[in-house]
Amino acid sequence: MNSAPVIVITGTPGTGKSTHAQLLVDESPIPLQHINVGEWVKEKGFYTEYDEEWQSYTVDEDKLLDELEPIVSKGGVILDWHTCEAYPERWPDLVVVLRCDHSQLWERLEKRSYPLKKIQENNEAEIMEVVLDEARSSYPSEIVVELKSESMEDLQANVARIVEWIANWKAQHSN
C-alpha cells in the first residue's frame, strides 16, 4: 500500500500540466515527485524515432513503462503527459484532465513556436475532447476529474482542489 498517491495530470499540450504539477509539488501536504514524462522520453531515449515534420517523438512505451513502474509502485508521484492511456489501470489514484478554450490554446501553442499543423492537430484534439475520452475509457470514472485551465484563478482553484483531495486521500489511507 502506497504512503502517497499517484496522480496523473493530462491534457492537450498547452493546457498547463507542468505548471499545475509544479505548484502541486510546492503545496502538497505530502512530498510528491513531478515527472514530466515528455521530457523523460527525450532525456532517457525512450523513443524509436523523431518526426521532423511534427516535431515529436515516437515513444517506446515498453521502455517508458518499465522505467516508471518501480517509481510509481512507491507512490507519491505526479505523472505529467499529454496522454494517459499507456499507464496500467492500477497505477493512478487520480487522473486530472486539464481543459482549455481552443482559441486560447492556439495562442499558447503559437507562443511555443509549434508548427501550424501541430497547433491545428492539438486544437482539434481539444475541441473533440480526445484526452478526456481517453482518460474516461482507460480508468474508473470516479478517479477521472475534468478541470478548466484558462486563467490564474483556475490554476489556483485547481491546485487547491487537488491539495484537498490529497489530504483526504492521506486521511483515508493512514490507518
C-alpha positions, -999 to 999 in steps of 0.1 A, spaced: 0 0 0 14 34 -10 20 61 15 13 87 -11 -10 88 -41 -2 85 -78 -16 115 -97 -18 117 -134 -21 152 -149 -30 150 -186 -45 172 -213 -38 186 -247 -4 204 -250 -7 239 -237 -34 233 -211 -10 239 -181 0 204 -170 36 212 -159 25 244 -142 -1 226 -122 23 198 -113 50 222 -101 25 241 -79 12 209 -65 47 198 -56 51 231 -37 17 230 -20 10 193 -14 7 182 23 28 152 14 60 150 -7 54 144 -43 78 139 -72 69 155 -105 78 136 -136 74 154 -169 70 123 -190 76 140 -223 109 154 -211 119 119 -197 112 103 -231 137 127 -247 163 127 -219 163 89 -215 159 80 -251 126 62 -247 116 67 -283 121 49 -316 123 79 -339 119 117 -341 94 131 -366 108 163 -380 76 174 -396 55 171 -365 85 179 -342 76 149 -320 90 116 -308 76 82 -314 76 68 -278 88 34 -269 60 27 -243 75 -6 -231 108 11 -221 90 40 -206 66 19 -185 94 -4 -174 113 26 -161 83 42 -144 70 10 -128 93 9 -97 89 47 -91 51 46 -95 48 15 -73 62 35 -44 36 62 -48 40 99 -43 44 108 -79 27 132 -104 29 119 -140 26 149 -164 20 140 -200 -4 148 -229 -16 112 -230 -26 88 -202 -39 56 -218 -4 39 -218 -4 37 -180 -18 5 -165 -53 10 -149 -39 0 -114 -14 30 -114 -33 62 -108 -53 72 -78 -64 104 -95 -65 114 -132 -68 151 -138 -77 162 -173 -70 199 -179 -92 216 -205 -87 250 -222 -108 270 -246 -94 262 -281 -87 298 -292 -67 304 -260 -49 271 -265 -40 282 -301 -23 313 -287 -4 293 -261 9 268 -287 19 297 -311 40 311 -283 58 278 -281 66 281 -318 48 249 -327 44 242 -364 10 252 -377 0 216 -384 8 206 -348 -12 236 -335 -42 226 -357 -40 189 -346 -38 198 -309 -66 223 -313 -88 198 -329 -80 172 -302 -91 197 -276 -123 205 -293 -130 168 -298 -122 161 -261 -97 134 -272 -77 133 -240 -108 134 -218 -123 105 -237 -90 86 -235 -90 91 -197 -126 81 -193 -122 49 -213 -90 39 -195 -98 44 -158 -128 42 -134 -150 72 -138 -147 81 -101 -110 89 -104 -112 110 -135 -117 147 -130 -120 173 -157 -108 208 -147 -108 241 -166 -74 256 -171 -78 290 -187 -67 316 -161 -45 321 -130 -77 318 -109 -84 284 -125 -49 273 -118 -50 283 -81 -85 268 -76 -75 235 -93 -43 232 -72 -63 239 -40 -89 212 -50 -62 186 -57 -44 195 -24 -77 190 -6 -81 156 -25 -45 146 -13 -53 155 23 -85 133 21 -66 105 4 -40 107 32 -66 106 59 -83 76 43 -50 57 39 -34 64 72 -49 36 93 
